[in-house]
């Protein structure tokens, strides 16, 4: 059995203002760095064998902070991975909330996948 941890990159100023960044090298803002640092602290002591990241700057910056932890990418990529392993359609997966610097985990055992948790954050303040 393998556990797959999925992480969304931390917040950027562009995220905060609702702009789409694409592949632009937009860095994490101070809040995004703090989010990633808190998440890294919460993952300390877990046996992580590999870390994979999107090549986009904000994901790489988050991955660098989490270098002792998980898979770092973007919300829609994580939703697609969840749809695949949980055998749900992409439209349903699109309804899943994936916050910045959030952690999602799957237990994968052959053809059986269990969702351990979705959108767990170390940030306790309400983003609304």
C-alpha positions, 0 to 999 in steps of 0.5 A, spaced: 500 500 500 502 506 498 500 513 500 499 519 495 500 526 498 497 531 494 499 539 495 496 545 492 501 551 492 501 556 497 497 563 495 500 568 490 498 575 490 495 573 483 490 568 486 488 573 491 486 578 486 483 572 482 487 573 476 489 567 472 497 566 472 498 560 467 505 558 466 507 565 468 513 565 474 508 569 479 512 567 486 508 566 493 506 572 497 508 572 504 502 568 506 503 563 501 510 562 504 507 561 511 502 556 509 507 552 506 512 553 512 506 550 516 504 545 512 511 542 512 511 543 519 505 538 520 508 533 515 515 532 519 516 525 521 512 522 515 516 517 511 516 521 504 520 517 499 519 522 493 517 529 491 514 531 485 512 538 483 509 542 477 515 546 473 511 553 475 515 557 479 509 558 485 509 550 485 517 549 485 517 555 491 512 551 495 516 544 493 522 547 496 519 549 502 516 542 503 522 539 500 522 534 506 515 532 505 509 531 498 506 532 491 505 539 489 501 542 483 495 546 482 488 545 484 485 542 477 491 537 476 489 535 483 482 534 481 484 530 475 488 525 479 483 524 484 478 523 479 482 518 476 484 514 482 477 515 485 473 513 479 469 519 478 468 524 473 471 530 472 465 534 473 464 531 479 471 532 481 471 540 479 466 541 485 472 539 490 475 545 494 482 545 494 485 551 498 492 553 497 497 549 501 492 544 502 494 537 503 489 531 500 491 524 501 490 517 498 491 510 500 492 506 494 492 498 494 492 495 487 485 497 484 482 499 491 483 507 493 481 510 499 481 517 500 484 519 507 482 526 507 481 532 502 483 539 503 486 539 510 490 545 511 494 548 517 491 555 516 486 555 521 483 562 519 477 562 515 478 564 508 471 567 506 
